[in-house]
Amino acid sequence: MQAAQLRMSKVYPLLMQPLFDPRPWGTLDLAPIYPQTFKEKIGESWLTGDNCKIQNGTFSGKSLAELASQYKRELVGDAPAEPDRFPLLAKFLFPHEKLSVQVHPDDADAQAIGQPCGKTECWYVAHAQPGAEIGLGLKPGTTRAEFEQSIKENRAEELLNWIKLSAGDMIYVAGGTVHTLGPGSIIVETQQQSDTTFRLYDYGRPRELHLEHGLRVIKEKPGSGKVKPQPFAKLGTNGNRSSSLVSSSFFIVEKFELHSEHAFYAPKGKSSAQVLVAVNGAAVLEAAGCDPVRFGKGDAVVVPARIKDFRVLPEASVEFLKSYVPGEKISAPQTQSD
C-alpha cells in the first residue's frame, strides 16, 4: 500500500502481532501467556516495537513504525516528544536463567551518543515462582569504581541489590540503573521506545560487553525500586475495578479487572496513544466507526490518539494493563529497594 493510500484510511484500534525474540536466557514454553511451544529459547515477546506488525484490518502486515511515520500525531498523540515514532515499547519477558547485568542510559546520556531518547522502563510481575528475584541497582554505598573492579574479578552480581518478587509487584527501573532479572517470573515491561542496552557482566557467556559506555552512564542512586502499591478503586457496582501501578514523565501504567462493559476516555491534557496488554481473559474493544477488535491473554491493542473514547466488553472477565504518555512532567515514583 502506497503512502497516499495509507492516508486515505483513518487509523483504527490496532491488534498487534507478537514478535517472539530468541534469547539464551529464555524458555521453550511460554505458558500460561502463550499456548504454543517453541524450538528455540524465547526470552521476549515484543508487542509495540517499531518492527511489530498489525494483524487486523486495512493495515494488516504493516509495521507500527510505518503507521507512525504516516499518521504522526493522529496515532502517537501530542504528548510524545517525537511526532513520527511510536513512544512506548510493551513486551513480555520470560527469564528462565539470569539475564546479563546491564544498564540503559537516561535521556541525557543517550542523546550525548546520538540516540533520540534513553530507556527508562517498568516491570509488572504477572507471575512469580517462589524465590524469583531481580538485581536492581548497586548495594548501598557501592561506587562505580568498586563495581568496575567487581566485573574484572567476575563477582559483579555480589554488589547488586537483590529483591524478591511477588505477582502483582511493579518495579520502576530508571535510566542509569544497573539491573538484571533472575529466573522464575513473567514480566510485562513498559518502556521508552529504545533498545539501547549496555551489557556489563554476563556470567562468562561469550557475548560482547559494553563497559566503556555502560560504566559511564551508571547512576549510583537512580531512584529505582518497587513502587508502593495503590488500592484498587471500584468502577461502578458491577465488580469492575482499576489500580494505578506507576506514574512518571515517561509513562503511566494502570491495571484494569473487568467483568462487564466499561467505557474509556482519552487522558486529560495532551493526547496520547494508549496501549492495552492483556494478562488474563479476553475481551472485545469497540470504538465508533471502527471494526471491533477481540484481544486475549498475551495480546496488545494500540488505541490511536485520535480515538477519544472506546469501550471494552469482557468475555466473562479480562485483566489488562493500560499505558500511555502523560502530557505533563511528573515526579519519579516513590520506590523501596527491598
BAPA-575778 format. One record per residue (C-alpha): residue in one letter; x, y, z; residue number from 1. Coordinates in Angstrom, 3 decimals. Layout:
+------+----------+----------+----------+-----+
: type :     east :    north :       up : seq :
+------+----------+----------+----------+-----+
:    a :        X :        Y :        Z : NUM :
...
+------+----------+----------+----------+-----+
END
This chain:
+------+----------+----------+----------+-----+
: type :     east :    north :       up : seq :
+------+----------+----------+----------+-----+
:    m :    0.000 :    0.000 :    0.000 :   1 :
:    q :    1.418 :    3.380 :   -1.027 :   2 :
:    a :    1.680 :    6.349 :    1.350 :   3 :
:    a :   -1.208 :    8.190 :   -0.321 :   4 :
:    q :   -3.440 :    5.159 :    0.088 :   5 :
:    l :   -2.477 :    4.851 :    3.743 :   6 :
:    r :   -3.538 :    8.439 :    4.334 :   7 :
:    m :   -6.962 :    7.777 :    2.810 :   8 :
:    s :   -7.847 :    5.367 :    5.621 :   9 :
:    k :   -8.348 :    6.513 :    9.188 :  10 :
:    v :   -6.136 :    4.776 :   11.709 :  11 :
:    y :   -8.184 :    2.478 :   13.958 :  12 :
:    p :   -7.505 :    0.300 :   17.058 :  13 :
:    l :   -4.597 :   -1.927 :   16.087 :  14 :
:    l :   -4.290 :   -5.551 :   17.184 :  15 :
:    m :   -0.559 :   -6.205 :   17.305 :  16 :
:    q :    1.190 :   -9.425 :   16.234 :  17 :
:    p :    3.558 :  -10.640 :   18.993 :  18 :
:    l :    7.161 :  -10.730 :   17.797 :  19 :
:    f :    8.974 :  -13.578 :   19.576 :  20 :
:    d :   12.636 :  -12.820 :   20.246 :  21 :
:    p :   15.120 :  -15.676 :   20.951 :  22 :
:    r :   17.438 :  -15.117 :   23.927 :  23 :
:    p :   19.908 :  -17.531 :   25.592 :  24 :
:    w :   18.191 :  -16.990 :   28.953 :  25 :
:    g :   14.703 :  -17.707 :   27.593 :  26 :
:    t :   12.499 :  -20.802 :   27.533 :  27 :
:    l :   10.697 :  -23.083 :   25.068 :  28 :
:    d :    7.387 :  -22.952 :   26.963 :  29 :
:    l :    5.737 :  -19.538 :   27.375 :  30 :
:    a :    2.737 :  -20.793 :   29.377 :  31 :
:    p :    0.484 :  -19.541 :   30.757 :  32 :
:    i :    0.678 :  -16.467 :   28.483 :  33 :
:    y :    1.001 :  -18.241 :   25.108 :  34 :
:    p :   -0.221 :  -21.800 :   24.367 :  35 :
:    q :    2.405 :  -22.784 :   21.788 :  36 :
:    t :    5.867 :  -24.179 :   22.483 :  37 :
:    f :    8.987 :  -23.202 :   20.557 :  38 :
:    k :   12.030 :  -24.975 :   19.103 :  39 :
:    e :   14.436 :  -22.292 :   20.369 :  40 :
:    k :   14.552 :  -20.404 :   23.637 :  41 :
:    i :   12.322 :  -17.328 :   23.578 :  42 :
:    g :   13.157 :  -14.564 :   26.012 :  43 :
:    e :   10.805 :  -11.790 :   24.942 :  44 :
:    s :    7.527 :  -11.207 :   23.129 :  45 :
:    w :    7.629 :   -7.698 :   21.631 :  46 :
:    l :    4.197 :   -6.115 :   21.223 :  47 :
:    t :    4.657 :   -2.472 :   20.188 :  48 :
:    g :    8.193 :   -2.292 :   18.827 :  49 :
:    d :    8.916 :   -0.393 :   15.631 :  50 :
:    n :    9.030 :   -3.666 :   13.669 :  51 :
:    c :    5.921 :   -5.204 :   15.225 :  52 :
:    k :    3.169 :   -5.846 :   12.676 :  53 :
:    i :   -0.542 :   -5.095 :   12.735 :  54 :
:    q :   -2.758 :   -8.144 :   12.320 :  55 :
:    n :   -6.226 :   -6.655 :   11.797 :  56 :
:    g :   -7.983 :   -4.564 :    9.182 :  57 :
:    t :   -6.692 :   -2.453 :    6.313 :  58 :
:    f :   -3.177 :   -2.152 :    7.723 :  59 :
:    s :   -2.649 :   -5.857 :    8.341 :  60 :
:    g :    1.017 :   -6.707 :    7.772 :  61 :
:    k :    2.213 :   -3.122 :    8.115 :  62 :
:    s :    4.680 :   -2.233 :   10.867 :  63 :
:    l :    3.935 :    0.135 :   13.706 :  64 :
:    a :    6.865 :    2.282 :   12.531 :  65 :
:    e :    5.255 :    2.639 :    9.082 :  66 :
:    l :    1.971 :    3.819 :   10.561 :  67 :
:    a :    3.674 :    6.219 :   12.977 :  68 :
:    s :    5.605 :    7.733 :   10.074 :  69 :
:    q :    2.408 :    8.189 :    8.062 :  70 :
:    y :   -0.128 :    9.206 :   10.707 :  71 :
:    k :    2.154 :   11.002 :   13.162 :  72 :
:    r :    0.157 :   12.835 :   15.848 :  73 :
:    e :   -3.099 :   11.119 :   14.821 :  74 :
:    l :   -1.542 :    7.873 :   16.043 :  75 :
:    v :    1.030 :    8.814 :   18.682 :  76 :
:    g :   -0.645 :   11.946 :   20.073 :  77 :
:    d :    0.661 :   15.336 :   21.170 :  78 :
:    a :    2.269 :   14.207 :   24.455 :  79 :
:    p :    5.220 :   12.233 :   22.974 :  80 :
:    a :    8.288 :   14.262 :   22.026 :  81 :
:    e :    8.703 :   12.687 :   18.579 :  82 :
:    p :    5.748 :   13.193 :   16.219 :  83 :
:    d :    6.519 :   10.278 :   13.910 :  84 :
:    r :    7.671 :    7.458 :   16.206 :  85 :
:    f :    5.571 :    5.305 :   18.484 :  86 :
:    p :    6.677 :    6.283 :   22.013 :  87 :
:    l :    6.194 :    3.131 :   24.117 :  88 :
:    l :    7.551 :   -0.381 :   23.785 :  89 :
:    a :    5.468 :   -3.035 :   25.562 :  90 :
:    k :    6.627 :   -6.627 :   25.823 :  91 :
:    f :    6.555 :   -9.805 :   27.890 :  92 :
:    l :    9.784 :  -11.193 :   29.374 :  93 :
:    f :   10.235 :  -14.911 :   30.139 :  94 :
:    p :   13.519 :  -15.270 :   32.090 :  95 :
:    h :   14.454 :  -18.928 :   32.616 :  96 :
:    e :   18.067 :  -18.119 :   33.541 :  97 :
:    k :   19.722 :  -14.932 :   34.789 :  98 :
:    l :   19.856 :  -12.103 :   32.274 :  99 :
:    s :   23.146 :  -10.314 :   31.785 : 100 :
:    v :   23.855 :   -7.484 :   34.216 : 101 :
:    q :   23.164 :   -4.386 :   32.154 : 102 :
:    v :   22.336 :   -0.700 :   32.178 : 103 :
:    h :   20.370 :    1.627 :   29.906 : 104 :
:    p :   21.148 :    5.338 :   29.528 : 105 :
:    d :   18.793 :    8.073 :   30.630 : 106 :
:    d :   17.725 :   10.708 :   28.092 : 107 :
:    a :   20.729 :   12.970 :   28.589 : 108 :
:    d :   23.295 :   10.173 :   28.303 : 109 :
:    a :   21.523 :    8.680 :   25.276 : 110 :
:    q :   21.410 :   11.997 :   23.445 : 111 :
:    a :   25.109 :   12.510 :   24.177 : 112 :
:    i :   25.844 :    9.495 :   21.931 : 113 :
:    g :   23.345 :   10.425 :   19.226 : 114 :
:    q :   20.322 :    8.401 :   20.397 : 115 :
:    p :   16.904 :   10.129 :   20.417 : 116 :
:    c :   15.978 :    9.024 :   23.926 : 117 :
:    g :   17.055 :    6.920 :   26.855 : 118 :
:    k :   15.430 :    3.799 :   28.228 : 119 :
:    t :   13.534 :    4.147 :   31.458 : 120 :
:    e :   11.267 :    1.167 :   31.981 : 121 :
:    c :    8.928 :   -0.528 :   34.419 : 122 :
:    w :    8.195 :   -4.190 :   35.124 : 123 :
:    y :    4.813 :   -5.562 :   36.154 : 124 :
:    v :    5.180 :   -9.053 :   37.629 : 125 :
:    a :    2.420 :  -11.130 :   36.028 : 126 :
:    h :    3.626 :  -14.430 :   37.534 : 127 :
:    a :    6.353 :  -15.284 :   40.033 : 128 :
:    q :    7.574 :  -18.628 :   41.329 : 129 :
:    p :    8.827 :  -18.894 :   44.916 : 130 :
:    g :   12.339 :  -17.449 :   45.135 : 131 :
:    a :   12.078 :  -15.323 :   41.981 : 132 :
:    e :   14.169 :  -12.185 :   42.283 : 133 :
:    i :   15.797 :   -9.313 :   40.453 : 134 :
:    g :   19.058 :   -7.472 :   40.855 : 135 :
:    l :   18.168 :   -3.781 :   40.898 : 136 :
:    g :   20.799 :   -1.133 :   41.457 : 137 :
:    l :   24.031 :   -1.329 :   43.397 : 138 :
:    k :   24.164 :   -2.170 :   47.083 : 139 :
:    p :   24.063 :    0.998 :   49.203 : 140 :
:    g :   27.462 :    2.659 :   49.369 : 141 :
:    t :   28.869 :    0.854 :   46.312 : 142 :
:    t :   30.749 :    3.190 :   43.984 : 143 :
:    r :   31.102 :    2.951 :   40.233 : 144 :
:    a :   34.819 :    2.186 :   40.677 : 145 :
:    e :   34.107 :   -0.662 :   43.097 : 146 :
:    f :   31.571 :   -2.112 :   40.703 : 147 :
:    e :   34.042 :   -1.888 :   37.805 : 148 :
:    q :   36.578 :   -3.823 :   39.872 : 149 :
:    s :   33.985 :   -6.496 :   40.694 : 150 :
:    i :   33.402 :   -7.040 :   36.952 : 151 :
:    k :   37.115 :   -7.664 :   36.448 : 152 :
:    e :   37.047 :  -10.145 :   39.334 : 153 :
:    n :   33.938 :  -11.973 :   37.966 : 154 :
:    r :   31.820 :  -11.221 :   41.020 : 155 :
:    a :   29.640 :   -8.332 :   39.831 : 156 :
:    e :   26.383 :   -9.918 :   40.998 : 157 :
:    e :   27.655 :   -9.776 :   44.605 : 158 :
:    l :   27.382 :   -5.978 :   44.537 : 159 :
:    l :   23.810 :   -5.845 :   43.233 : 160 :
:    n :   20.779 :   -5.134 :   45.395 : 161 :
:    w :   18.657 :   -8.308 :   45.122 : 162 :
:    i :   14.882 :   -8.022 :   45.571 : 163 :
:    k :   12.339 :  -10.842 :   45.969 : 164 :
:    l :    9.424 :  -10.752 :   43.538 : 165 :
:    s :    5.737 :  -11.486 :   44.028 : 166 :
:    a :    2.934 :  -11.498 :   41.471 : 167 :
:    g :    1.439 :   -8.022 :   41.228 : 168 :
:    d :    4.656 :   -6.137 :   42.013 : 169 :
:    m :    5.509 :   -3.092 :   39.919 : 170 :
:    i :    9.204 :   -2.227 :   39.573 : 171 :
:    y :   10.419 :    1.161 :   38.310 : 172 :
:    v :   13.783 :    0.995 :   36.506 : 173 :
:    a :   15.139 :    4.476 :   35.848 : 174 :
:    g :   17.743 :    5.036 :   33.155 : 175 :
:    g :   21.205 :    4.558 :   34.630 : 176 :
:    t :   20.180 :    1.649 :   36.892 : 177 :
:    v :   22.385 :   -1.449 :   36.896 : 178 :
:    h :   19.980 :   -4.382 :   36.776 : 179 :
:    t :   19.300 :   -7.998 :   35.916 : 180 :
:    l :   16.392 :  -10.430 :   36.087 : 181 :
:    g :   16.682 :  -13.807 :   37.726 : 182 :
:    p :   14.654 :  -16.858 :   36.650 : 183 :
:    g :   11.142 :  -17.748 :   37.720 : 184 :
:    s :    8.926 :  -14.820 :   36.732 : 185 :
:    i :    6.908 :  -13.495 :   33.804 : 186 :
:    i :    7.192 :   -9.745 :   33.367 : 187 :
:    v :    5.200 :   -7.184 :   31.408 : 188 :
:    e :    7.656 :   -4.440 :   30.528 : 189 :
:    t :    6.626 :   -0.927 :   29.505 : 190 :
:    q :    9.445 :    1.360 :   28.433 : 191 :
:    q :   10.581 :    4.226 :   26.298 : 192 :
:    q :   10.878 :    3.157 :   22.651 : 193 :
:    s :   14.605 :    2.381 :   22.769 : 194 :
:    d :   16.702 :   -0.766 :   22.681 : 195 :
:    t :   19.965 :    0.862 :   23.816 : 196 :
:    t :   21.458 :   -1.660 :   26.234 : 197 :
:    f :   24.984 :   -1.772 :   27.614 : 198 :
:    r :   25.944 :   -5.253 :   28.815 : 199 :
:    l :   28.238 :   -5.080 :   31.838 : 200 :
:    y :   28.563 :   -8.688 :   33.000 : 201 :
:    d :   27.312 :  -11.987 :   31.595 : 202 :
:    y :   28.416 :  -14.830 :   33.920 : 203 :
:    g :   31.034 :  -15.989 :   31.437 : 204 :
:    r :   28.653 :  -16.324 :   28.490 : 205 :
:    p :   30.533 :  -15.462 :   25.269 : 206 :
:    r :   28.702 :  -12.244 :   24.452 : 207 :
:    e :   30.119 :   -8.782 :   23.923 : 208 :
:    l :   30.347 :   -6.408 :   26.885 : 209 :
:    h :   29.957 :   -2.637 :   26.584 : 210 :
:    l :   31.979 :   -1.425 :   29.559 : 211 :
:    e :   33.107 :    1.958 :   28.226 : 212 :
:    h :   29.618 :    3.282 :   27.598 : 213 :
:    g :   27.960 :    1.227 :   30.334 : 214 :
:    l :   30.180 :    2.364 :   33.189 : 215 :
:    r :   29.836 :    5.975 :   32.022 : 216 :
:    v :   26.028 :    6.025 :   32.309 : 217 :
:    i :   25.663 :    4.221 :   35.674 : 218 :
:    k :   23.855 :    6.222 :   38.345 : 219 :
:    e :   24.755 :    5.239 :   41.909 : 220 :
:    k :   21.365 :    6.439 :   43.277 : 221 :
:    p :   18.902 :    6.324 :   40.364 : 222 :
:    g :   15.708 :    6.071 :   42.416 : 223 :
:    s :   14.626 :    2.652 :   41.102 : 224 :
:    g :   12.755 :    0.056 :   43.133 : 225 :
:    k :    9.363 :   -1.418 :   43.960 : 226 :
:    v :    6.564 :    1.103 :   43.538 : 227 :
:    k :    4.268 :    1.429 :   46.535 : 228 :
:    p :    1.090 :   -0.445 :   45.582 : 229 :
:    q :   -2.117 :    1.554 :   45.315 : 230 :
:    p :   -5.504 :    0.132 :   46.370 : 231 :
:    f :   -7.971 :   -0.888 :   43.688 : 232 :
:    a :  -10.789 :    1.554 :   43.002 : 233 :
:    k :  -14.276 :    0.304 :   42.173 : 234 :
:    l :  -15.599 :    1.219 :   38.744 : 235 :
:    g :  -19.328 :    1.279 :   39.425 : 236 :
:    t :  -21.232 :   -1.518 :   41.151 : 237 :
:    n :  -20.600 :   -4.392 :   38.732 : 238 :
:    g :  -17.285 :   -5.709 :   40.061 : 239 :
:    n :  -15.049 :   -3.763 :   37.680 : 240 :
:    r :  -12.009 :   -2.163 :   39.286 : 241 :
:    s :   -8.733 :   -0.439 :   38.481 : 242 :
:    s :   -5.446 :    0.460 :   40.120 : 243 :
:    s :   -2.653 :    2.911 :   39.310 : 244 :
:    l :    0.591 :    0.906 :   39.006 : 245 :
:    v :    3.171 :    3.599 :   38.185 : 246 :
:    s :    3.249 :    7.224 :   37.082 : 247 :
:    s :    6.248 :    9.045 :   35.640 : 248 :
:    s :    7.015 :   11.585 :   32.927 : 249 :
:    f :    7.751 :    8.689 :   30.542 : 250 :
:    f :    4.627 :    6.554 :   31.018 : 251 :
:    i :    1.569 :    5.968 :   33.135 : 252 :
:    v :    0.525 :    2.336 :   33.641 : 253 :
:    e :   -2.804 :    1.256 :   35.137 : 254 :
:    k :   -4.344 :   -2.157 :   35.699 : 255 :
:    f :   -7.981 :   -2.980 :   34.975 : 256 :
:    e :  -10.042 :   -6.001 :   36.000 : 257 :
:    l :  -13.356 :   -6.061 :   34.170 : 258 :
:    h :  -16.363 :   -8.367 :   34.475 : 259 :
:    s :  -18.740 :   -6.226 :   32.430 : 260 :
:    e :  -18.618 :   -3.467 :   29.838 : 261 :
:    h :  -16.611 :   -0.364 :   30.701 : 262 :
:    a :  -16.124 :    2.922 :   28.840 : 263 :
:    f :  -12.722 :    4.585 :   28.490 : 264 :
:    y :  -11.916 :    8.172 :   27.633 : 265 :
:    a :   -8.807 :    9.962 :   26.393 : 266 :
:    p :   -6.367 :   11.089 :   29.105 : 267 :
:    k :   -6.766 :   14.722 :   30.187 : 268 :
:    g :   -4.410 :   17.295 :   28.706 : 269 :
:    k :   -2.224 :   16.447 :   25.747 : 270 :
:    s :   -3.321 :   13.435 :   23.731 : 271 :
:    s :   -1.509 :   10.078 :   23.614 : 272 :
:    a :   -1.919 :    6.684 :   22.044 : 273 :
:    q :   -2.986 :    4.091 :   24.590 : 274 :
:    v :   -1.667 :    0.517 :   24.789 : 275 :
:    l :   -3.739 :   -2.309 :   26.268 : 276 :
:    v :   -1.872 :   -5.529 :   27.170 : 277 :
:    a :   -3.997 :   -8.468 :   28.306 : 278 :
:    v :   -2.585 :  -10.628 :   31.106 : 279 :
:    n :   -5.667 :  -12.790 :   31.658 : 280 :
:    g :   -9.002 :  -13.479 :   29.986 : 281 :
:    a :  -10.292 :  -11.932 :   26.768 : 282 :
:    a :  -12.427 :   -9.029 :   25.615 : 283 :
:    v :  -13.675 :   -7.049 :   22.630 : 284 :
:    l :  -12.734 :   -3.392 :   22.151 : 285 :
:    e :  -15.213 :   -1.190 :   20.334 : 286 :
:    a :  -14.774 :    2.365 :   19.055 : 287 :
:    a :  -17.196 :    4.422 :   16.989 : 288 :
:    g :  -16.727 :    3.977 :   13.243 : 289 :
:    c :  -14.213 :    1.123 :   13.663 : 290 :
:    d :  -14.478 :   -2.649 :   13.453 : 291 :
:    p :  -14.473 :   -4.366 :   16.857 : 292 :
:    v :  -11.165 :   -5.886 :   17.985 : 293 :
:    r :  -11.019 :   -9.075 :   20.032 : 294 :
:    f :   -7.922 :   -9.483 :   22.195 : 295 :
:    g :   -6.872 :  -12.035 :   24.788 : 296 :
:    k :   -4.045 :  -13.012 :   27.085 : 297 :
:    g :   -0.683 :  -12.138 :   25.506 : 298 :
:    d :   -2.190 :   -9.651 :   23.031 : 299 :
:    a :   -1.762 :   -5.893 :   22.780 : 300 :
:    v :   -4.127 :   -3.356 :   21.231 : 301 :
:    v :   -2.914 :    0.133 :   20.301 : 302 :
:    v :   -5.677 :    2.743 :   20.520 : 303 :
:    p :   -4.636 :    5.740 :   18.369 : 304 :
:    a :   -4.636 :    9.187 :   19.944 : 305 :
:    r :   -7.323 :   10.376 :   17.528 : 306 :
:    i :   -9.825 :    7.998 :   19.182 : 307 :
:    k :  -11.166 :    9.868 :   22.188 : 308 :
:    d :  -13.307 :    7.138 :   23.695 : 309 :
:    f :  -13.847 :    3.392 :   23.395 : 310 :
:    r :  -15.488 :    0.502 :   25.223 : 311 :
:    v :  -14.123 :   -2.820 :   26.442 : 312 :
:    l :  -16.569 :   -5.727 :   26.685 : 313 :
:    p :  -15.059 :   -8.708 :   28.544 : 314 :
:    e :  -15.787 :  -12.310 :   27.668 : 315 :
:    a :  -16.584 :  -13.409 :   31.232 : 316 :
:    s :  -13.636 :  -11.399 :   32.576 : 317 :
:    v :  -10.426 :   -9.745 :   31.452 : 318 :
:    e :   -7.347 :   -8.274 :   33.134 : 319 :
:    f :   -5.132 :   -5.872 :   31.239 : 320 :
:    l :   -2.588 :   -3.102 :   31.682 : 321 :
:    k :   -3.224 :    0.254 :   30.011 : 322 :
:    s :   -0.294 :    2.587 :   29.356 : 323 :
:    y :    0.140 :    5.988 :   27.757 : 324 :
:    v :    2.452 :    9.009 :   27.744 : 325 :
:    p :    1.357 :   11.792 :   30.110 : 326 :
:    g :    1.085 :   15.304 :   28.762 : 327 :
:    e :    2.931 :   16.871 :   31.685 : 328 :
:    k :    6.054 :   16.465 :   33.785 : 329 :
:    i :    5.530 :   14.049 :   36.668 : 330 :
:    s :    7.888 :   13.387 :   39.540 : 331 :
:    a :    9.558 :    9.980 :   39.607 : 332 :
:    p :    7.519 :    7.460 :   41.617 : 333 :
:    q :    8.274 :    6.709 :   45.251 : 334 :
:    t :   10.058 :    3.370 :   45.463 : 335 :
:    q :   11.531 :    1.000 :   48.020 : 336 :
:    s :   14.650 :   -1.091 :   47.431 : 337 :
:    d :   13.623 :   -4.316 :   49.190 : 338 :
+------+----------+----------+----------+-----+
END
